[in-house]
Amino acid sequence: MTDIAPGPSSESDRLDPAIWKISSVVVLGSFLAQLDATVVNVSLSTLAVELHSSLAAIQWVTSGYLLALTLMLPLNGWLVDRIGAKAVYLWCFSVFTLSSALCACSWSANSLIGFRVLQGMSGGLLAPMAQMMMARHAGKQMVRVMGYAAVPILFAPILGPVIAGAILQYASWRWLFLINLPIGVLAVVLAILILPKDREELRPRELDLIGLALLSPGLVLFLYGYDHLDDRIGLGALLVSIALLATFFLTAAKKGDKALIDLRLFKSKVFSASVVTQFMANGIAFAGQMLIPIYLIRACGLSPSATGWLLAPLGLGMMCCYPFLGTLTKRFGIRRVSASGALLAFAGTLPFLYLASHGLLVGVLAFALFIRGMGLSAVGMPSIASAYASVKREQLPMATTALNIIQRLGGPTLTTLCATFLGWRLAAAHVHETQLSPFTAAFLLLCVLHVLLFAAAMRLPLSLPKAAEPRANEVVDVLENISE
């Protein structure tokens, strides 16, 4: 096996105070977008009751947000080239804050889902914009800055359930979204004052509008269709989505690097394996964050506040594993670390089959969540390093877009799959007795998805070619800097 050599260190260089100011402002956007992606999971049962909706329908409060967040990614580079990074960031954060207020004013499940889609459309650009602006101004010190900036974002999976649980215990669900307002206003004011102007760097370029018009509705109709396969509208939506997506792939294949997604990237077995691994890992993470709170509230009768605190070990497991990933990847290689992480996450999910069948044991729950968090954390970054190392340097912008789109699609796809399956099992349980309880069956499905994640991780390369190591080190070194 070829070990990945460490990249040049910049630890001795002193960071410019201006870089800290810029990073502090833009990381607020990434943190808030990540927090909002997790804060609603604890509240799905409450929202279903308050808004008189079914579980399968209300889960679109999460899935709609994640899907909208994903579909905005292709517009990132085009908007920056058109109006500048600072303008895009200000518009996105302003719309994100406004849509948070609209979510708080929702009068039905459909209105909340619609406002969450608007929130996801603006929030989808906050994280890539933060990365872009930090990279522009940090220069050779980007590794250190990105490493430090990742720390507050890692707190989001811990704080999200705890904050949501406390709000639902002592206040109205509307405060889940109202808490964004003061943070959003502060972030917009700081961005106006601190972020540098970049209008002189504009380089307008064309956008693949046909590709966007085919891909976006195609994905939305696909998710809606397989969520409503039991009626004609759902089946019709599924057929239309297949036609749209097939047309997208045909036109993208002809356009090459001018397409919304350059399909030639997937000729690389390493890139394809990395993308599939990221899709499965992201989908499993969000599906679990949807299923586990619903199980604790509905099946175990816990309060939202208690549920929020009981979910904290998941985030703690992620944080404990994250700082060691750089060292582990350099020592053992990409495939071994990612596959071991997938196996560990699977081991952390198996106890839920016992808990769902025999009753809640808090100690077992906390240990299982901690192990699951460690495992999921270990899958991601090595596979991302593998994806970046598998493409040529001039292909990195397109590879970044493709990887992020498919990775984030895993969230709404597998969350919708698990929510639909759980809803079907809950409905069937009311009609006749079944051998497996609805939650046991849902966690069994989640375990099957974990097995598929392990299979995908085993397709990653054991080590990387020498020529590809510098690009992989750009990702791996970020991990090492978090613990320094």
C-alpha positions, 0 to 999 in steps of 0.5 A: 500500500502507498501511504499518502505523504503529508502536504507542506505545512503552514503552521509556522505562518501567522494568520492575517486577522482579516482572514479570521473576520471573514471566516467568522462571518461566513461560517455563521451561514454554514452553521445555521444551514446545518443546524436547520437541516437537523433541528426539525427532525425532533419535531416531526411528530409534533408538527404532524399533530399540530398541522393535522398531517400524516408522517409520510407528508410531514417528513417533506418538511425535512426532505423538501428542505434537503432537496431544494438545498441540493438543487441550488448547488449548480447555480453557485458558480454561475451566480458568483460569476454574474454578481459576485460572491459577497452579493450572493452571500448577502442575498442568500442569507437575507432570503434564508432569514425571511423564509425562516419568518415565513416558516414560523407563520405557516398555517398548514403542512403544505405552507410549511413545506413550501416555505421550507423549500424556499429556505432550502433554496437560499440555504443551499448556497451558504455552505459552498459560498463560505468555502469559496470565500475562505479559500479566496482569502486564506491562500496557502493557509486555507487548510488551517482556516478550514480546519478551525472553521469546521469545528463550530459546524460539527456542533450543529448535529449536537445542538440541533436536537437539544435546542429543538427538544427544549423549544417543543417542551416549553414553547410553540414549534414556531420558535424552531424558525424564529430563533434564526431571525436574530442570528440572520440579521446579525450575520447580514449586518456583519457581512455588509461591514466585513466581507470585501467587495469582489465586483471586479472579479466578475466573469459572466458565463453561460448556464445549462438552463436546459439541463437545470430545467430537466434535472430539477423537476425530474428529481422532485417528481421522482421523489414524489412519485415513489412516495405516492406509488399507491395512487395514479398521480404518483405513478404518473409523476414517476413516469414523467420523472423517468422521461425527464431524467433520461432526456437530461442524461442524453443531453448531458452526454452530448454537451460534455463539460458544458453540461450541468453535470459532466457525465464523463467524470463517472467513467472513472471507477474511483470517482463513481465509487466515491460518489455512491459512497457519499450518496449512501452515507449522507442518506443514511445519516439523515434517514436515521436522524428522522427515524430515531426521534420518531421512535423515541417520541411515538414508541417510547413516549419520551418528551421532545426535550428528553429526546433532544438530549438523548440524541446528543451522543450521536453528535459527540461520536462524530466529533470524537472521531473527526480529528483522527481521520487525517492520521488514520487515512494516511496510515491505513488508506482510504478504503480501510478507513471508510469501510471500517466506518461503514461497519462501525455505523452498521454495528451502531444501528443493530441495537435499535432492532433490539430496542424497538422489539424489547423496549428502551434501555437508555445506556444501550441507546447512548452507546449505539448512537455514539458508535453510529456517530463515529462510524458515519463520521469516518466514512465521509472525508476519506471518500471525498479525498478519493473523489478529488484525487481521481480527477484532473485539476482542471476538472475539480470545479465540475467534480465538486458540483457533481459530488455535492449534488449527488451526495446531498440527494442521498438525504431526501431520497433515503429519508423519503424511502424510510418515512414512506416505509414506516408510514406503510408499516404503521398503517398496516399495524392498525389493520392486522397484527404483524410479526415485526413491529413497524419500528423494528421493520423500519430499523431493519430497512436502515440496517440493509442500507448500511450493508449497501454503504459498506459494499460501496465503501469496499469499492474505494481504492486501497491507496492512491497513485503518487500523482494524485496524492497532493490533491487528496492531501488537501482534504486529509490535512484539513482533518488533521488541523482540527485537532491541532 
